[in-house]
Amino acid sequence: MRIIAQRVKEASVSVDGRLVAAINTGIMALVAFGQEDGPGFRSSPAFTGMARKLVGLRIFPGTGENAHKFHLSLDEIGGQILLVPQFTLYADCHKGRRPSFTDAGDPAWAKDMFTDFVQMVDETCAVSVSSGIFGADMDVRLCNWGPVTISLDSANLFSR
């Protein structure tokens, strides 16, 4: 599982010109599952660990002497989170110029996995959770704050 988390001042997802999700200050996260995850990944400690890691990231500034540091988490600032499915996080560009997506999870189970992850994040934090639509051609807009962009990979975080 791979996540690209971005600290944002605002973010939104539209499909066919219709707004389907929007947040103010918080995290916009691109989420993908790989073939190595498989349909049983949702019952692994890494699945819940990725949700906890994402919402627990201390990437927001504090106040006073901590005003310019990564000091607070999403819950601590009362922020919001927008989860966007994006299988292209598993692009392999080693050969030629056209990316291969054979490492991306099979949509037959990845769609349910994404839905379960949205629910897991919702259960893990006390803030508003929104999501894009799996398999849709989405227009994603965001105001990246910083910019701050963090890459999370379950293979690196939970396989040791």
N, CA, C and O of each residue as an XYZ file, in Angstrom:
640
protein
N       0.853     -1.172      0.000
C       0.000      0.000      0.000
C       0.894      1.228      0.000
O       1.884      1.303      0.728
N       0.523      2.175     -0.826
C       1.268      3.428     -0.899
C       0.322      4.603     -0.705
O      -0.812      4.608     -1.183
N       0.828      5.597      0.012
C       0.067      6.825      0.250
C       0.997      8.008      0.019
O       2.138      8.012      0.482
N       0.507      9.003     -0.691
C       1.179     10.290     -0.797
C       0.279     11.277     -0.060
O      -0.826     11.580     -0.510
N       0.765     11.775      1.077
C      -0.017     12.687      1.919
C       0.490     14.109      1.718
O       1.691     14.369      1.779
N      -0.440     15.020      1.478
C      -0.072     16.415      1.275
C      -0.830     17.290      2.265
O      -2.049     17.182      2.403
N      -0.087     18.163      2.954
C      -0.720     19.126      3.852
C      -1.351     20.202      2.973
O      -0.680     20.791      2.125
N      -2.645     20.455      3.177
C      -3.357     21.391      2.304
C      -4.123     22.440      3.098
O      -4.519     22.218      4.242
N      -4.319     23.581      2.462
C      -5.217     24.601      3.003
C      -6.640     24.313      2.564
O      -7.602     24.664      3.248
N      -6.760     23.657      1.389
C      -8.060     23.201      0.889
C      -7.815     22.208     -0.238
O      -6.772     22.231     -0.891
N      -8.798     21.334     -0.456
C      -8.703     20.364     -1.548
C     -10.107     19.921     -1.922
O     -11.022     19.950     -1.098
N     -10.268     19.507     -3.184
C     -11.584     19.048     -3.633
C     -11.438     18.044     -4.768
O     -10.413     17.981     -5.446
N     -12.497     17.263     -4.951
C     -12.574     16.295     -6.041
C     -13.896     16.508     -6.760
O     -14.951     16.588     -6.131
N     -13.831     16.598     -8.082
C     -15.030     16.701     -8.914
C     -15.010     15.577     -9.937
O     -13.948     15.157    -10.394
N     -16.190     15.099    -10.289
C     -16.350     14.086    -11.330
C     -17.420     14.591    -12.282
O     -18.525     14.925    -11.855
N     -17.103     14.649    -13.568
C     -18.031     15.155    -14.584
C     -18.568     16.538    -14.224
O     -19.750     16.826    -14.415
N     -17.683     17.393    -13.699
C     -18.057     18.754    -13.358
C     -18.865     18.894    -12.076
O     -19.283     19.999    -11.728
N     -19.091     17.787    -11.365
C     -19.880     17.812    -10.129
C     -18.951     17.597     -8.938
O     -18.196     16.626     -8.897
N     -19.012     18.512     -7.969
C     -18.204     18.404     -6.763
C     -18.660     17.191     -5.954
O     -19.836     17.088     -5.606
N     -17.735     16.270     -5.651
C     -18.103     15.081     -4.868
C     -17.491     15.089     -3.473
O     -17.974     14.383     -2.588
N     -16.431     15.879     -3.258
C     -15.815     15.962     -1.937
C     -14.964     17.221     -1.862
O     -14.353     17.635     -2.847
N     -14.934     17.826     -0.670
C     -14.112     19.016     -0.461
C     -13.743     19.120      1.014
O     -14.528     18.765      1.894
N     -12.535     19.613      1.264
C     -12.091     19.837      2.634
C     -11.424     21.197      2.733
O     -11.023     21.787      1.730
N     -11.315     21.683      3.962
C     -10.510     22.855      4.259
C      -9.173     22.351      4.801
O      -8.698     21.304      4.361
N      -8.567     23.050      5.724
C      -7.252     22.694      6.239
C      -7.176     21.233      6.665
O      -8.029     20.743      7.405
N      -6.140     20.545      6.186
C      -5.974     19.148      6.561
C      -4.998     18.418      5.664
O      -3.968     18.958      5.260
N      -5.352     17.155      5.357
C      -4.504     16.292      4.538
C      -5.290     15.770      3.346
O      -6.400     15.260      3.494
N      -4.704     15.905      2.163
C      -5.233     15.250      0.970
C      -4.271     14.105      0.691
O      -3.075     14.324      0.499
N      -4.797     12.877      0.670
C      -3.940     11.707      0.512
C      -4.330     10.897     -0.713
O      -5.488     10.513     -0.875
N      -3.348     10.642     -1.575
C      -3.520      9.732     -2.703
C      -3.233      8.332     -2.167
O      -2.219      8.117     -1.503
N      -4.117      7.385     -2.452
C      -4.038      6.044     -1.859
C      -4.055      4.981     -2.952
O      -4.890      5.026     -3.855
N      -3.123      4.018     -2.867
C      -3.083      2.922     -3.845
C      -2.716      1.613     -3.159
O      -2.012      1.587     -2.150
N      -3.210      0.542     -3.734
C      -2.895     -0.804     -3.259
C      -2.161     -1.540     -4.369
O      -2.472     -1.376     -5.549
N      -1.185     -2.351     -3.979
C      -0.397     -3.085     -4.954
C      -0.749     -4.557     -4.983
O      -1.413     -5.072     -4.083
N      -0.293     -5.231     -6.036
C      -0.525     -6.667     -6.165
C      -0.008     -7.422     -4.945
O      -0.611     -8.410     -4.524
N       1.112     -6.959     -4.371
C       1.675     -7.658     -3.216
C       0.781     -7.559     -1.983
O       0.913     -8.361     -1.059
N      -0.123     -6.587     -1.962
C      -1.050     -6.459     -0.830
C      -2.074     -7.590     -0.866
O      -2.267     -8.302      0.120
N      -2.719     -7.740     -2.005
C      -3.721     -8.795     -2.164
C      -4.978     -8.529     -1.359
O      -4.981     -7.662     -0.485
N      -6.054     -9.268     -1.644
C      -7.340     -9.037     -0.989
C      -7.308     -9.246      0.523
O      -8.159     -8.704      1.228
N      -6.355    -10.013      1.038
C      -6.289    -10.262      2.475
C      -5.582     -9.177      3.265
O      -5.501     -9.261      4.491
N      -5.067     -8.154      2.581
C      -4.300     -7.094      3.235
C      -5.105     -6.369      4.303
O      -4.541     -5.929      5.305
N      -6.413     -6.236      4.107
C      -7.230     -5.468      5.056
C      -7.235     -6.076      6.453
O      -7.542     -5.381      7.421
N      -6.902     -7.354      6.578
C      -6.866     -7.982      7.901
C      -5.457     -7.977      8.503
O      -5.233     -8.552      9.568
N      -4.515     -7.329      7.824
C      -3.137     -7.292      8.320
C      -2.921     -6.091      9.245
O      -3.630     -5.091      9.138
N      -1.948     -6.188     10.149
C      -1.617     -5.046     11.007
C      -1.172     -3.828     10.196
O      -1.348     -2.695     10.644
N      -0.600     -4.044      9.015
C      -0.138     -2.929      8.183
C      -1.299     -2.065      7.701
O      -1.148     -0.852      7.554
N      -2.454     -2.675      7.453
C      -3.627     -1.929      6.975
C      -4.058     -0.905      8.022
O      -4.217      0.275      7.710
N      -4.245     -1.352      9.257
C      -4.622     -0.421     10.326
C      -3.456      0.500     10.661
O      -3.658      1.661     11.016
N      -2.228     -0.023     10.546
C      -1.056      0.799     10.814
C      -0.929      1.971      9.862
O      -0.539      3.065     10.272
N      -1.252      1.757      8.600
C      -1.197      2.849      7.619
C      -2.236      3.919      7.945
O      -1.956      5.110      7.804
N      -3.417      3.519      8.375
C      -4.449      4.494      8.758
C      -3.975      5.314      9.953
O      -4.097      6.539      9.959
N      -3.442      4.645     10.950
C      -2.955      5.346     12.149
C      -1.787      6.269     11.820
O      -1.717      7.398     12.307
N      -0.875      5.778     10.991
C       0.289      6.586     10.615
C      -0.160      7.849      9.883
O       0.332      8.941     10.165
N      -1.091      7.700      8.947
C      -1.573      8.833      8.164
C      -2.215      9.898      9.046
O      -1.847     11.070      8.960
N      -3.160      9.516      9.885
C      -3.866     10.522     10.690
C      -3.013     11.029     11.846
O      -3.303     12.085     12.410
N      -1.958     10.288     12.209
C      -1.104     10.713     13.306
C       0.089     11.555     12.895
O       0.839     12.021     13.753
N       0.282     11.759     11.585
C       1.418     12.559     11.125
C       1.396     13.941     11.768
O       0.397     14.656     11.690
N       2.499     14.308     12.399
C       2.613     15.634     13.019
C       3.262     16.568     11.999
O       4.468     16.814     12.033
N       2.434     17.078     11.097
C       2.948     17.913     10.001
C       2.358     19.318     10.015
O       2.514     20.071      9.053
N       1.676     19.671     11.111
C       1.061     20.991     11.215
C       1.791     21.811     12.272
O       2.220     21.271     13.292
N       1.937     23.129     12.028
C       2.673     23.966     12.968
C       1.914     24.156     14.279
O       0.684     24.145     14.323
N       2.695     24.330     15.342
C       2.108     24.642     16.638
C       1.994     26.147     16.796
O       1.887     26.879     15.812
N       2.018     26.604     18.038
C       1.962     28.035     18.338
C       3.188     28.402     19.163
O       3.913     27.528     19.637
N       3.410     29.688     19.328
C       4.543     30.153     20.118
C       5.858     29.670     19.552
O       6.137     29.843     18.365
N       6.679     29.053     20.419
C       8.001     28.592     19.977
C       7.926     27.426     18.995
O       8.921     27.092     18.352
N       6.757     26.806     18.878
C       6.568     25.695     17.936
C       5.866     26.120     16.648
O       5.422     25.276     15.870
N       5.769     27.415     16.428
C       5.016     27.934     15.285
C       5.611     27.540     13.939
O       4.897     27.497     12.938
N       6.886     27.257     13.904
C       7.523     26.934     12.625
C       8.005     25.488     12.564
O       8.873     25.146     11.761
N       7.438     24.652     13.411
C       7.851     23.252     13.456
C       6.688     22.342     13.089
O       5.523     22.728     13.182
N       7.022     21.143     12.677
C       6.005     20.106     12.509
C       5.682     19.627     13.921
O       6.444     18.860     14.509
N       4.564     20.076     14.458
C       4.295     19.866     15.876
C       2.957     19.183     16.157
O       2.844     18.415     17.112
N       1.943     19.455     15.334
C       0.595     18.971     15.629
C       0.087     17.997     14.569
O       0.504     18.038     13.411
N      -0.820     17.121     14.994
C      -1.442     16.152     14.084
C      -2.782     16.685     13.583
O      -3.246     17.745     14.003
N      -3.374     15.942     12.696
C      -4.680     16.280     12.128
C      -5.737     16.439     13.218
O      -6.472     17.426     13.228
N      -5.817     15.480     14.130
C      -6.781     15.558     15.233
C      -6.544     16.795     16.087
O      -7.493     17.459     16.502
N      -5.271     17.106     16.350
C      -4.939     18.227     17.231
C      -5.315     19.577     16.642
O      -5.571     20.521     17.390
N      -5.353     19.691     15.322
C      -5.749     20.969     14.720
C      -7.224     20.975     14.325
O      -7.747     22.002     13.893
N      -7.899     19.830     14.473
C      -9.301     19.737     14.045
C      -9.433     19.837     12.536
O     -10.414     20.377     12.025
N      -8.439     19.314     11.822
C      -8.440     19.383     10.360
C      -9.359     18.357      9.728
O     -10.119     17.673     10.414
N      -9.280     18.264      8.430
C     -10.098     17.324      7.662
C      -9.173     16.488      6.779
O      -8.018     16.850      6.555
N      -9.695     15.367      6.282
C      -8.878     14.519      5.416
C      -9.673     14.110      4.184
O     -10.849     13.757      4.272
N      -9.010     14.165      3.035
C      -9.599     13.763      1.760
C      -8.749     12.631      1.195
O      -7.562     12.814      0.922
N      -9.360     11.460      1.021
C      -8.674     10.282      0.489
C      -9.054     10.096     -0.972
O     -10.235     10.033     -1.312
N      -8.050     10.010     -1.831
C      -8.278      9.915     -3.272
C      -7.608      8.646     -3.801
O      -6.392      8.497     -3.674
N      -8.382      7.725     -4.392
C      -7.774      6.511     -4.938
C      -6.940      6.839     -6.174
O      -7.388      7.567     -7.060
N      -5.706      6.290     -6.228
C      -4.847      6.575     -7.379
C      -3.879      5.421     -7.625
O      -2.782      5.385     -7.069
N      -4.302      4.480     -8.464
C      -3.493      3.296     -8.756
C      -2.157      3.635     -9.402
O      -1.237      2.818     -9.372
N      -2.032      4.833     -9.990
C      -0.799      5.186    -10.693
C       0.391      5.352     -9.748
O       1.515      5.533    -10.215
N       0.172      5.296     -8.438
C       1.299      5.316     -7.501
C       2.165      4.070     -7.668
O       3.299      4.027     -7.191
N       1.625      3.057     -8.349
C       2.373      1.831     -8.616
C       2.925      1.782    -10.043
O       3.221      0.700    -10.551
N       3.065      2.926    -10.686
C       3.620      2.965    -12.042
C       5.065      2.482    -12.046
O       5.853      2.835    -11.169
N       5.399      1.678    -13.033
C       6.764      1.198    -13.231
C       7.254      1.792    -14.547
O       6.708      1.503    -15.612
N       8.287      2.622    -14.463
C       8.785      3.326    -15.648
C      10.179      2.857    -16.058
O      10.911      3.590    -16.723
N      10.544      1.648    -15.666
C      11.881      1.142    -15.992
C      12.088      0.910    -17.484
O      13.179      1.159    -17.997
N      11.075      0.444    -18.180
C      11.206      0.132    -19.607
C      10.450      1.161    -20.435
O       9.292      1.473    -20.157
N      11.104      1.668    -21.428
C      10.446      2.563    -22.371
C       9.931      3.839    -21.737
O      10.391      4.263    -20.677
N       8.960      4.442    -22.414
C       8.416      5.719    -21.963
C       6.990      5.604    -21.461
O       6.457      6.549    -20.879
N       6.367      4.452    -21.681
C       4.987      4.254    -21.234
C       5.008      3.493    -19.910
O       5.566      2.398    -19.839
N       4.403      4.065    -18.849
C       4.405      3.371    -17.559
C       3.603      2.070    -17.608
O       2.599      1.960    -18.313
N       4.074      1.099    -16.845
C       3.351     -0.161    -16.672
C       2.685     -0.131    -15.300
O       3.260      0.369    -14.334
N       1.479     -0.664    -15.223
C       0.751     -0.673    -13.956
C       0.482     -2.094    -13.470
O      -0.469     -2.328    -12.724
N       1.314     -3.038    -13.891
C       1.099     -4.435    -13.504
C       1.289     -4.657    -12.003
O       0.803     -5.649    -11.461
N       1.991     -3.745    -11.328
C       2.176     -3.869     -9.880
C       0.994     -3.320     -9.089
O       0.895     -3.550     -7.883
N       0.092     -2.592     -9.760
C      -1.085     -2.035     -9.079
C      -2.060     -3.150     -8.732
O      -2.136     -4.166     -9.422
N      -2.799     -2.942     -7.655
C      -3.782     -3.933     -7.224
C      -4.895     -4.121     -8.237
O      -5.257     -3.193     -8.960
N      -5.427     -5.316     -8.284
C      -6.546     -5.649     -9.170
C      -7.775     -4.844     -8.748
O      -8.184     -4.915     -7.589
N      -8.372     -4.080     -9.668
C      -9.551     -3.281     -9.317
C     -10.680     -4.104     -8.694
O     -11.488     -3.570     -7.933
N     -10.740     -5.400     -9.012
C     -11.802     -6.257     -8.473
C     -11.785     -6.277     -6.947
O     -12.845     -6.339     -6.323
N     -10.601     -6.226     -6.335
C     -10.536     -6.189     -4.873
C     -10.037     -4.850     -4.343
O     -10.310     -4.518     -3.189
N      -9.318     -4.076     -5.142
C      -8.776     -2.798     -4.679
C      -9.886     -1.789     -4.375
O      -9.738     -0.962     -3.475
N     -10.990     -1.851     -5.113
C     -12.105     -0.935     -4.856
C     -12.664     -1.154     -3.453
O     -12.866     -0.195     -2.708
N     -12.914     -2.405     -3.091
C     -13.412     -2.703     -1.743
C     -12.373     -2.351     -0.687
O     -12.720     -1.888      0.400
N     -11.105     -2.568     -1.002
C     -10.028     -2.243     -0.075
C      -9.998     -0.741      0.194
O      -9.818     -0.317      1.336
N     -10.176      0.066     -0.857
C     -10.197      1.519     -0.680
C     -11.374      1.920      0.202
O     -11.213      2.729      1.116
N     -12.554      1.365     -0.061
C     -13.736      1.661      0.753
C     -13.477      1.303      2.215
O     -13.820      2.070      3.115
N     -12.878      0.149      2.449
C     -12.556     -0.274      3.818
C     -11.523      0.643      4.460
O     -11.581      0.898      5.663
N     -10.568      1.144      3.656
C      -9.557      2.048      4.205
C     -10.184      3.376      4.605
O      -9.844      3.932      5.649
N     -11.095      3.889      3.786
C     -11.803      5.125      4.140
C     -12.512      4.930      5.482
O     -12.447      5.796      6.353
N     -13.177      3.810      5.642
C     -13.875      3.511      6.894
C     -12.882      3.389      8.060
O     -13.152      3.880      9.156
N     -11.747      2.743      7.827
C     -10.727      2.588      8.866
C     -10.195      3.946      9.311
O     -10.029      4.183     10.508
N      -9.928      4.837      8.362
C      -9.450      6.179      8.700
C     -10.521      6.917      9.492
O     -10.212      7.597     10.471
N     -11.772      6.790      9.077
C     -12.880      7.435      9.779
C     -12.964      6.952     11.228
O     -13.241      7.742     12.131
N     -12.729      5.671     11.447
C     -12.776      5.103     12.799
C     -11.538      5.460     13.617
O     -11.570      5.405     14.846
N     -10.447      5.824     12.943
C      -9.174      6.091     13.602
C      -9.049      7.525     14.085
O      -8.312      7.793     15.035
N      -9.751      8.446     13.453
C      -9.605      9.848     13.833
C     -10.959     10.471     14.147
O     -12.014      9.921     13.832
N     -10.891     11.631     14.775
C     -12.110     12.320     15.183
C     -12.457     13.468     14.241
O     -13.251     14.340     14.593
N     -11.871     13.475     13.055
C     -12.096     14.573     12.119
C     -12.930     14.107     10.930
O     -13.171     12.913     10.753
N     -13.360     15.057     10.131
C     -14.168     14.767      8.945
C     -13.325     14.058      7.880
O     -12.229     14.502      7.539
N     -13.865     12.940      7.362
C     -13.185     12.162      6.324
C     -14.037     12.173      5.059
O     -15.218     11.830      5.098
N     -13.437     12.568      3.941
C     -14.111     12.569      2.640
C     -13.278     11.732      1.677
O     -12.115     11.432      1.946
N     -13.884     11.359      0.549
C     -13.123     10.562     -0.413
C     -13.561     10.823     -1.841
O     -14.677     11.265     -2.115
N     -12.626     10.528     -2.741
C     -12.919     10.533     -4.159
C     -13.626      9.239     -4.527
O     -13.963      8.439     -3.655
N     -13.850      9.037     -5.813
C     -14.593      7.868     -6.292
C     -13.643      6.928     -7.030
O     -13.014      7.310     -8.017
N     -13.550      5.704     -6.543
C     -12.660      4.707     -7.135
C     -13.044      4.457     -8.596
O     -14.212      4.221     -8.905
N     -12.061      4.509     -9.483
C     -12.275      4.215    -10.893
C     -12.811      5.369    -11.719
O     -12.918      5.262    -12.940
N     -13.151      6.474    -11.064
C     -13.691      7.623    -11.794
C     -12.551      8.478    -12.354
O     -11.434      8.459    -11.837
N     -12.851      9.220    -13.410
C     -11.929     10.207    -13.950
C     -12.171     11.476    -13.143
O     -13.137     12.198    -13.390
N     -11.296     11.747    -12.182
C     -11.514     12.830    -11.221
C     -10.682     14.060    -11.549
O      -9.567     13.958    -12.061
N     -11.239     15.211    -11.248
C     -10.496     16.464    -11.248
C     -10.185     16.757     -9.781
O     -11.091     16.996     -8.984
N      -8.900     16.736     -9.433
C      -8.477     16.955     -8.053
C      -7.813     18.324     -7.979
O      -6.883     18.620     -8.729
N      -8.300     19.144     -7.075
C      -7.729     20.477     -6.881
C      -7.262     20.582     -5.437
O      -7.900     20.065     -4.520
N      -6.121     21.272     -5.252
C      -5.649     21.465     -3.892
C      -4.770     22.691     -3.801
O      -4.150     23.115     -4.776
N      -4.734     23.245     -2.616
C      -3.791     24.310     -2.297
C      -2.815     23.688     -1.309
O      -3.098     23.601     -0.114
N      -1.661     23.256     -1.819
C      -0.658     22.570     -1.015
C      -0.015     23.587     -0.084
O       0.518     24.599     -0.540
N      -0.062     23.326      1.207
C       0.419     24.256      2.220
C       1.852     23.894      2.585
O       2.101     22.875      3.229
N       2.782     24.731      2.170
C       4.181     24.509      2.488
C       5.081     24.712      1.276
O       5.706     25.765      1.152
N       5.161     23.767      0.414
C       4.449     22.487      0.354
C       5.043     21.451      1.317
O       6.243     21.440      1.592
N       4.171     20.599      1.807
C       4.574     19.456      2.622
C       3.963     18.217      1.985
O       2.741     18.092      1.905
N       4.810     17.305      1.533
C       4.369     16.067      0.896
C       5.143     14.910      1.514
O       6.374     14.913      1.527
N       4.410     13.917      2.028
C       5.001     12.775      2.720
C       4.600     11.491      1.997
O       3.431     11.295      1.667
N       5.573     10.626      1.756
C       5.325      9.341      1.105
C       5.328      8.230      2.158
O       6.264      8.119      2.950
N       4.279      7.412      2.160
C       4.172      6.267      3.070
C       4.035      4.998      2.237
O       3.231      4.949      1.306
N       4.807      3.985      2.562
C       4.751      2.707      1.852
C       4.719      1.594      2.891
O       5.652      1.454      3.682
N       3.654      0.807      2.893
C       3.506     -0.245      3.903
C       4.653     -1.249      3.845
O       5.024     -1.815      4.873
N       5.218     -1.480      2.666
C       6.329     -2.426      2.537
C       7.558     -1.942      3.300
O       8.322     -2.754      3.822
N       7.755     -0.629      3.367
C       8.893     -0.063      4.093
C       8.597      0.137      5.571
O       9.486     -0.013      6.409
N       7.360      0.473      5.896
C       7.011      0.809      7.274
C       6.713     -0.398      8.149
O       6.974     -0.367      9.351
N       6.172     -1.460      7.565
C       5.663     -2.547      8.395
C       6.244     -3.920      8.088
O       5.754     -4.914      8.624
N       7.267     -4.011      7.247
C       7.817     -5.325      6.908
C       9.099     -5.641      7.675
O       9.657     -6.730      7.541
N       9.552     -4.706      8.458
C      10.824     -4.891      9.182
C      10.620     -5.571     10.500
O      11.582     -5.803     11.232
